[in-house]
Amino acid sequence: MTDTLTIRALRPEDRAEWSDMWRDYLAFYETTVADEIYDSTFARLLGDDPHDFSCFVAEQNGRLVGLTHYLFHRHAWKVESVCYLQDLFARPKARGTGVGRALIQAVYDEADRQGAPSVYWLTQDFNHTARKLYDRIGKQTPFIRYQRP
């Protein structure tokens, strides 16, 4: 087998590996969701509604090693839609090998293909490892996020 990394769209047969990775991603942020959320999210990721999230996965040696969920939405300050990259995850053994960068690049490429002028994402301040990558390929903004309690 080869160590070639392939970035591709999520497929129905990816359900088990996708679920494992998303569960690990959510655990990193100390949260969980009900099984019905896994079902609805996976269905949406595979659907054809342009307002739903989409997913790229990173595959290496026949195994999924990373994922990213992203969404295009309208923006009041722009005519074009913008792209929100919601989730990015690489399995621990794949970290530092370019998986995260390749997944973000795939989202950048899709945003370019769809004419979106920007791609943005959020992370928590304690996510130091990921922030090293983000500082190289993105620009930190001064915005602070608030949400309803």
MARBA-3410 file (N, C-alpha, C, O; in Angstrom, 1 decimal):
149
0.8,-1.2,0.0,0.0,0.0,0.0,0.9,1.3,0.0,2.0,1.2,0.4 ~ 0.3,2.3,-0.5,1.0,3.6,-0.5,0.6,4.5,0.6,-0.5,4.4,1.2 ~ 1.4,5.4,1.0,1.1,6.4,2.0,0.4,7.7,1.4,0.3,8.7,2.1 ~ 0.0,7.6,0.1,-0.5,8.8,-0.5,-1.8,9.2,0.2,-2.7,8.4,0.5 ~ -1.9,10.5,0.4,-3.1,11.1,1.0,-4.0,11.5,0.0,-3.6,12.2,-1.0
-5.3,11.1,0.1,-6.3,11.5,-0.9,-7.4,12.3,-0.1,-7.9,11.9,0.9 ~ -7.7,13.5,-0.6,-8.8,14.3,-0.1,-10.0,14.1,-1.0,-9.9,14.3,-2.2 ~ -11.1,13.7,-0.5,-12.3,13.4,-1.3,-13.6,13.7,-0.5,-13.5,13.9,0.7 ~ -14.7,13.7,-1.3,-16.0,13.9,-0.6,-16.4,12.7,0.2,-16.0,11.6,-0.1 ~ -17.1,12.9,1.2,-17.7,11.8,2.0,-18.6,10.9,1.2,-19.3,11.4,0.3
-18.5,9.6,1.5,-19.4,8.6,0.8,-20.2,7.9,1.8,-19.9,7.8,3.0 ~ -21.3,7.3,1.4,-22.2,6.5,2.3,-21.4,5.4,3.1,-21.7,5.2,4.3 ~ -20.5,4.8,2.5,-19.8,3.7,3.1,-18.7,4.2,4.2,-18.1,3.4,4.8 ~ -18.6,5.5,4.3,-17.7,6.1,5.3,-18.3,6.2,6.7,-17.6,6.7,7.6 ~ -19.6,5.9,6.8,-20.3,6.2,8.1,-19.6,5.8,9.3,-19.5,6.6,10.2
-19.1,4.6,9.4,-18.5,4.1,10.7,-17.2,4.9,11.0,-17.1,5.3,12.2 ~ -16.3,5.1,10.1,-15.1,5.8,10.3,-15.4,7.3,10.6,-14.8,7.9,11.4 ~ -16.3,7.8,9.8,-16.7,9.2,10.0,-17.2,9.4,11.5,-16.8,10.3,12.1 ~ -18.1,8.5,11.9,-18.7,8.6,13.2,-17.6,8.5,14.3,-17.6,9.3,15.3 ~ -16.6,7.6,14.1,-15.5,7.5,15.1,-14.7,8.8,15.2,-14.4,9.3,16.3
-14.4,9.4,14.0,-13.6,10.6,14.0,-14.4,11.8,14.6,-13.9,12.6,15.4 ~ -15.7,11.9,14.2,-16.5,13.0,14.7,-16.7,12.9,16.2,-16.7,13.9,17.0 ~ -16.8,11.7,16.7,-17.0,11.4,18.2,-15.7,11.9,18.9,-15.7,12.5,19.9 ~ -14.5,11.6,18.3,-13.3,12.0,18.9,-13.1,13.5,18.8,-12.6,14.1,19.8 ~ -13.5,14.1,17.7,-13.5,15.6,17.6,-14.3,16.2,18.7,-13.9,17.1,19.4
-15.6,15.7,18.9,-16.4,16.3,19.9,-15.9,16.1,21.3,-16.0,16.9,22.2 ~ -15.2,14.9,21.5,-14.6,14.6,22.8,-13.5,15.6,23.2,-13.4,16.0,24.3 ~ -12.8,16.0,22.1,-11.7,17.0,22.3,-12.3,18.3,22.9,-11.7,18.9,23.8 ~ -13.5,18.7,22.4,-14.1,19.9,22.9,-15.1,19.6,24.1,-15.9,20.4,24.5 ~ -14.9,18.4,24.7,-15.6,18.0,25.9,-17.2,18.1,25.7,-17.9,18.6,26.6
-17.6,17.6,24.6,-19.1,17.5,24.4,-19.4,16.2,23.7,-18.6,15.5,23.2 ~ -20.7,16.0,23.7,-21.3,14.8,23.0,-22.6,15.2,22.4,-23.2,16.3,22.7 ~ -23.1,14.4,21.4,-24.4,14.7,20.9,-25.1,13.3,20.8,-24.5,12.3,20.8 ~ -26.4,13.4,20.7,-27.2,12.2,20.7,-27.0,11.4,19.4,-26.6,12.0,18.4 ~ -27.3,10.1,19.4,-27.2,9.3,18.2,-28.0,9.9,17.0,-27.6,9.8,15.9
-29.2,10.5,17.3,-30.0,11.0,16.2,-29.3,12.2,15.5,-29.6,12.5,14.4 ~ -28.4,12.9,16.2,-27.6,14.0,15.6,-26.6,13.4,14.6,-26.4,14.0,13.6 ~ -26.0,12.3,15.0,-25.1,11.6,14.1,-25.8,11.2,12.8,-25.4,11.4,11.7 ~ -27.0,10.7,13.0,-27.9,10.3,11.8,-28.2,11.5,11.0,-28.0,11.4,9.7 ~ -28.7,12.6,11.6,-29.2,13.7,10.8,-28.0,14.4,10.1,-28.0,14.8,9.0
-26.9,14.5,10.9,-25.7,15.2,10.3,-25.1,14.4,9.1,-24.8,15.0,8.1 ~ -25.0,13.1,9.3,-24.5,12.3,8.2,-25.4,12.4,7.0,-24.9,12.5,5.8 ~ -26.7,12.3,7.2,-27.6,12.4,6.0,-27.5,13.8,5.4,-27.5,13.9,4.1 ~ -27.3,14.9,6.1,-27.2,16.2,5.5,-25.9,16.3,4.8,-25.8,16.9,3.7 ~ -24.8,15.7,5.3,-23.5,15.8,4.7,-23.5,15.1,3.3,-22.8,15.5,2.4
-24.4,14.1,3.2,-24.5,13.4,1.9,-25.6,13.9,1.0,-25.7,13.6,-0.2 ~ -26.4,14.8,1.5,-27.5,15.4,0.7,-27.1,16.3,-0.3,-25.9,16.6,-0.5 ~ -28.1,16.8,-1.1,-27.8,17.7,-2.2,-28.3,19.1,-1.9,-28.4,20.0,-2.9 ~ -28.7,19.4,-0.7,-29.2,20.8,-0.4,-28.0,21.7,-0.3,-27.1,21.5,0.6 ~ -27.9,22.7,-1.1,-26.7,23.6,-1.1,-26.6,24.4,0.2,-25.6,25.1,0.5
-27.7,24.4,1.1,-27.6,25.1,2.3,-27.2,24.3,3.5,-27.0,24.8,4.6 ~ -27.0,23.0,3.2,-26.5,22.1,4.2,-25.0,22.0,4.2,-24.3,22.5,3.3 ~ -24.4,21.4,5.3,-23.0,21.2,5.3,-22.5,20.2,4.3,-23.3,19.4,3.9 ~ -21.3,20.3,4.0,-20.6,19.3,3.1,-19.4,18.8,3.9,-19.1,19.3,4.9 ~ -18.8,17.7,3.4,-17.7,17.1,4.1,-16.6,16.6,3.1,-16.9,16.0,2.1
-15.4,16.9,3.4,-14.3,16.3,2.8,-13.6,15.4,3.8,-13.6,15.7,5.0 ~ -13.1,14.2,3.4,-12.4,13.3,4.3,-11.0,13.2,3.7,-10.8,13.3,2.5 ~ -10.0,12.8,4.5,-8.7,12.5,4.1,-8.5,11.0,4.3,-8.8,10.4,5.3 ~ -8.1,10.4,3.2,-7.9,8.9,3.2,-6.5,8.6,2.9,-5.8,9.1,2.1 ~ -6.0,7.6,3.7,-4.6,7.1,3.6,-4.6,5.7,3.9,-5.0,5.2,4.9
-4.0,4.9,2.9,-3.9,3.5,3.1,-5.2,2.8,3.4,-5.3,1.9,4.2 ~ -6.2,3.3,2.7,-7.6,2.7,2.8,-8.3,3.0,4.0,-9.4,2.5,4.3 ~ -7.8,4.0,4.8,-8.4,4.3,6.1,-8.6,5.9,6.2,-7.8,6.6,5.7 ~ -9.7,6.3,6.7,-10.0,7.7,6.9,-9.1,8.2,8.1,-9.1,7.7,9.2 ~ -8.4,9.3,7.8,-7.5,9.9,8.8,-7.9,11.3,9.2,-7.2,11.9,10.1
-8.9,11.9,8.5,-9.3,13.2,8.9,-10.6,13.6,8.2,-11.0,12.9,7.3 ~ -11.2,14.7,8.7,-12.4,15.2,8.1,-12.5,16.7,8.3,-11.9,17.3,9.2 ~ -13.3,17.3,7.5,-13.7,18.7,7.7,-15.2,18.9,7.2,-15.6,18.3,6.2 ~ -15.9,19.6,8.0,-17.3,20.0,7.6,-17.3,21.5,7.3,-16.7,22.3,8.0 ~ -18.0,21.8,6.2,-18.0,23.2,5.8,-19.3,23.6,5.2,-20.1,22.7,4.8
-19.7,24.9,5.2,-21.0,25.3,4.8,-20.8,26.7,4.1,-20.0,27.5,4.5 ~ -21.6,26.9,3.0,-21.7,28.2,2.3,-23.0,28.9,2.8,-24.0,28.3,2.8 ~ -22.8,30.1,3.1,-24.0,30.9,3.6,-23.9,32.3,3.1,-22.8,32.8,2.8 ~ -25.1,33.0,3.1,-25.1,34.4,2.7,-24.5,35.3,3.8,-24.4,34.9,4.9 ~ -24.1,36.4,3.3,-23.4,37.4,4.2,-24.0,38.8,3.9,-24.0,39.1,2.7
-24.4,39.5,4.9,-25.1,40.8,4.6,-24.1,41.8,4.0,-24.6,42.8,3.4 ~ -22.8,41.6,4.1,-21.9,42.6,3.6,-21.4,42.3,2.2,-20.5,43.0,1.7 ~ -21.8,41.1,1.7,-21.3,40.7,0.4,-22.4,40.2,-0.5,-23.4,39.7,0.0 ~ -22.2,40.2,-1.8,-23.2,39.6,-2.7,-23.1,38.1,-2.7,-24.0,37.4,-2.7 ~ -21.8,37.7,-2.7,-21.5,36.2,-2.8,-21.7,35.6,-1.4,-21.7,36.3,-0.4
-21.9,34.3,-1.4,-21.9,33.5,-0.2,-20.5,33.4,0.4,-19.5,33.5,-0.4 ~ -20.3,33.2,1.7,-19.0,33.0,2.3,-19.0,31.5,2.8,-20.1,30.9,2.8 ~ -17.8,31.0,3.1,-17.7,29.6,3.5,-17.3,29.6,5.0,-16.3,30.2,5.4 ~ -18.0,28.8,5.8,-17.7,28.6,7.2,-17.2,27.2,7.3,-17.9,26.2,7.0 ~ -16.0,27.0,7.8,-15.4,25.7,8.0,-15.7,25.4,9.5,-15.1,26.0,10.4
-16.6,24.5,9.8,-17.1,24.3,11.1,-16.2,23.3,11.9,-15.7,23.6,13.0 ~ -15.9,22.2,11.3,-15.2,21.1,12.0,-13.9,20.7,11.2,-14.0,20.6,10.0 ~ -12.8,20.5,11.9,-11.6,20.0,11.3,-11.0,19.0,12.3,-10.8,19.4,13.4 ~ -10.7,17.8,11.8,-10.2,16.8,12.7,-9.2,15.9,11.9,-9.5,15.5,10.8 ~ -8.1,15.6,12.6,-7.1,14.6,12.1,-6.9,13.6,13.2,-6.8,14.0,14.4
-6.9,12.3,12.9,-6.6,11.3,13.9,-5.2,11.6,14.5,-4.3,12.1,13.8 ~ -5.1,11.3,15.8,-3.8,11.7,16.5,-2.5,11.2,15.7,-1.6,12.0,15.6 ~ -2.5,10.0,15.2,-1.3,9.5,14.5,-1.1,10.3,13.2,0.0,10.2,12.6 ~ -2.1,10.9,12.6,-2.0,11.7,11.4,-1.6,13.1,11.6,-1.3,13.8,10.6 ~ -1.6,13.6,12.8,-1.3,15.0,13.0,0.1,15.3,12.7,1.0,14.5,13.0
0.3,16.5,12.2,1.7,16.9,11.8,2.2,16.3,10.5,3.3,16.5,10.2 ~ 1.3,15.6,9.8,1.7,15.0,8.5,1.1,15.8,7.3,1.3,15.4,6.2 ~ 0.4,16.9,7.5,-0.2,17.6,6.5,-1.7,17.4,6.2,-2.3,18.0,5.3 ~ -2.3,16.5,7.0,-3.7,16.2,6.8,-4.6,17.4,7.0,-5.4,17.7,6.2 ~ -4.4,18.1,8.1,-5.2,19.3,8.4,-5.0,20.4,7.3,-6.0,21.0,6.8
-3.8,20.6,6.9,-3.5,21.6,5.9,-4.2,21.2,4.6,-4.8,22.0,3.9 ~ -4.1,19.9,4.2,-4.7,19.4,3.0,-6.2,19.6,3.0,-6.9,19.9,2.0 ~ -6.9,19.3,4.1,-8.3,19.4,4.2,-8.7,20.9,4.1,-9.7,21.2,3.5 ~ -8.0,21.8,4.8,-8.3,23.2,4.7,-8.1,23.7,3.2,-8.9,24.4,2.7 ~ -7.1,23.2,2.6,-6.8,23.6,1.2,-8.0,23.1,0.3,-8.4,23.8,-0.6
-8.5,22.0,0.6,-9.7,21.5,-0.2,-10.9,22.4,0.0,-11.6,22.6,-1.0 ~ -11.1,22.9,1.2,-12.2,23.8,1.4,-11.9,25.1,0.7,-12.8,25.7,0.1 ~ -10.6,25.6,0.8,-10.3,26.8,0.0,-10.5,26.7,-1.5,-11.1,27.5,-2.1 ~ -10.2,25.5,-2.0,-10.4,25.3,-3.4,-11.8,25.2,-3.8,-12.3,25.7,-4.8 ~ -12.7,24.6,-2.9,-14.1,24.6,-3.2,-14.7,26.0,-3.1,-15.6,26.3,-3.8
-14.2,26.7,-2.1,-14.7,28.1,-2.0,-14.4,28.9,-3.3,-15.2,29.7,-3.8 ~ -13.2,28.7,-3.8,-12.8,29.4,-5.0,-13.7,28.9,-6.2,-14.1,29.7,-7.0 ~ -13.9,27.6,-6.2,-14.8,27.1,-7.3,-16.2,27.7,-7.3,-16.8,27.9,-8.3 ~ -16.7,27.9,-6.0,-18.0,28.4,-5.9,-18.1,30.0,-5.8,-19.2,30.5,-5.6 ~ -17.0,30.6,-6.0,-16.9,32.1,-6.0,-17.1,32.7,-4.6,-17.5,33.9,-4.6
-16.8,32.0,-3.6,-16.9,32.6,-2.2,-15.6,33.4,-1.9,-14.5,32.8,-2.1 ~ -15.8,34.6,-1.5,-14.6,35.5,-1.3,-13.9,35.2,0.0,-12.7,35.7,0.1 ~ -14.5,34.5,0.9,-13.8,34.2,2.1,-14.1,32.8,2.7,-15.2,32.3,2.5 ~ -13.2,32.3,3.5,-13.4,31.1,4.3,-13.0,31.5,5.7,-12.0,32.1,5.9 ~ -13.8,31.1,6.7,-13.5,31.5,8.1,-13.8,30.3,8.9,-14.6,29.4,8.6
-13.2,30.3,10.1,-13.5,29.2,11.1,-13.2,29.7,12.5,-12.6,30.8,12.7 ~ -13.6,29.0,13.5,-13.4,29.3,14.9,-12.6,28.2,15.5,-12.7,27.0,15.1 ~ -11.9,28.5,16.6,-11.3,27.5,17.4,-11.2,28.0,18.8,-11.3,29.2,19.0 ~ -10.9,27.1,19.7,-10.8,27.6,21.1,-9.4,28.0,21.4,-8.4,27.5,20.8 ~ -9.2,28.9,22.3,-7.9,29.5,22.5,-6.9,28.4,23.0,-5.7,28.6,22.8
-7.3,27.4,23.6,-6.4,26.3,24.2,-6.0,25.3,23.1,-5.2,24.4,23.4 ~ -6.5,25.4,21.9,-6.2,24.5,20.8,-4.8,24.9,20.2,-4.8,25.2,19.0 ~ -3.8,24.9,20.9,-2.5,25.4,20.5,-1.9,24.7,19.3,-1.3,25.3,18.4 ~ -2.0,23.4,19.2,-1.5,22.6,18.1,-2.1,23.1,16.8,-1.4,23.4,15.8 ~ -3.4,23.1,16.8,-4.1,23.5,15.5,-3.8,25.0,15.2,-3.7,25.3,14.1
-3.7,25.8,16.2,-3.5,27.2,16.0,-2.2,27.5,15.3,-2.0,28.5,14.6 ~ -1.2,26.6,15.5,0.1,26.8,14.8,-0.1,26.7,13.3,0.4,27.4,12.6 ~ -1.0,25.7,12.9,-1.3,25.6,11.5,-2.1,26.8,11.1,-1.8,27.4,10.0 ~ -3.1,27.1,11.8,-4.0,28.2,11.4,-3.2,29.5,11.2,-3.5,30.3,10.3 ~ -2.3,29.8,12.1,-1.5,31.0,12.0,-0.7,31.0,10.7,-0.3,32.1,10.2
-0.3,29.9,10.1,0.4,29.8,8.9,-0.5,30.0,7.6,0.0,30.5,6.6 ~ -1.7,29.5,7.7,-2.5,29.5,6.5,-3.8,30.4,6.6,-4.5,30.4,5.6 ~ -3.9,31.1,7.7,-5.1,32.0,7.8,-4.6,33.2,8.6,-3.5,33.4,8.9 ~ -5.6,34.1,8.8,-5.3,35.3,9.5,-6.3,35.4,10.7,-7.5,35.4,10.5 ~ -5.7,35.6,11.9,-6.6,35.7,13.1,-7.3,37.1,13.0,-6.6,38.1,12.7
-8.5,37.1,13.3,-9.3,38.3,13.3,-9.5,38.8,14.8,-9.3,38.0,15.7 ~ -9.9,40.0,15.0,-10.1,40.5,16.3,-11.5,40.2,16.9,-11.8,40.6,18.0 ~ -12.3,39.5,16.2,-13.7,39.2,16.7,-13.7,38.3,17.9,-12.9,37.4,17.9 ~ -14.6,38.5,18.8,-14.8,37.7,19.9,-16.2,37.1,19.8,-17.1,37.9,19.5 ~ -16.4,35.9,20.0,-17.7,35.2,19.8,-18.5,35.2,21.1,-18.0,35.0,22.2
-19.8,35.6,20.9,-20.7,35.5,22.0,-21.9,34.6,21.5,-22.1,34.4,20.3 ~ -22.5,33.9,22.5,-23.7,33.1,22.2,-24.7,33.2,23.3,-24.4,33.6,24.4 ~ -25.9,32.9,23.0,-27.0,32.9,24.0,-26.7,31.8,25.0,-26.3,30.7,24.7 ~ -26.8,32.1,26.3,-26.5,31.2,27.4,-27.6,30.1,27.4,-27.5,29.2,28.3
END
